[in-house]
Amino acid sequence: MTYGTHRVWQDPEVPALVRFSPHQQFTIGSLAIAPYPVPHDAEEPCQYVIAAGEGAARRRIGILSDAGHISPHMRAVLAGCDALMLECNHDPELLRVGPYPPSLKLRVGGERGHLSNVQAAALLAGYEVARLQHLVLTHLSETNNRPQLALDAVRAAIGGEHAGLRCAHQEQGLDWAELA
């Protein structure tokens, strides 16, 4: 976990704890893990780009979740991934009219909350989508989103269908996928 997360961590029983900077790459076996900071209402939150292989065989998987907005740095870090797991947490209108109390609506839709379908789709505008073998929409709110709304927003941003586009299910996750 990051040093900031560790400062507020309440469980002293972690059997093996490794702290890291969200600005410094590290390795686990043959995987290169590149954390990057994200704007979320937690202590030093980060997400990851995971790479394996060398040269032309190198493959990168980007993970973006728990972010209130997309920064230029996040956009740069996620450029050139072969697979992307992208938060599409809420539809702004469903969040606005939904059952959450006003304070929670402000938190979820705020600058340090969660990405809307529109914000996630905006990341993909100008993105090298053809390189993506898999584009998985994740962290969809069961209350404030619908898979079809997230898929429609992303399709509009990328100009239509994409063979690897799908939504992860809140409970079942998604099936294994391979990067060629």
Steps between C-alpha positions, in 0.01 A plus 500: 500500500606860461660679792195726526263204520724342761478813718125442543504118488324345799592131467833419670465130412611524138746210464723659234478869433685680223462874466567686177485842341222552243766669286751217485486179297571166669501135396326187617666206331503575127231769524588870498247688713472873431274663759365848435310736730128557449265767640283313750388565857747259659853531637749495210289290262647359183424272209730294280641415162636146500747396230657171401737399224773686314522693175226427246364226728442746787134523607345761731176484698367828637269513801307817583241505776413711802581831335292816505638642177763429237823697520744550212747279689250215522426535128872482418563199726213305344597575139611200301347226714403169343212455744317752715274451799313829527264621772156605376345545841192707436271668255476866608122514457437175690726627780314834504152346531606191695441409866838604642499782755631832363834466682568161340396628156752783540771257608442250217469769232774722640858565390624233745215254452433263212505525122171540317436328169559835329836556674619147422396539137688832484823318590454294184458800270819503295619178667673233291196272527611275213788377717262387777427130492274535803304800626318405818265742672512451876361624832153567361265611776203268536292802609626781277596331175400239244741297285328618182547866597872447563545305177310763299713784641823318416381398154416864427853604604682235298280525193310173518559139588820351638551123512646504852242737655299358789384572853624313803215376715480638854489153660633255240778722369601382153636193328872450445635678194830461324729763353652381172 
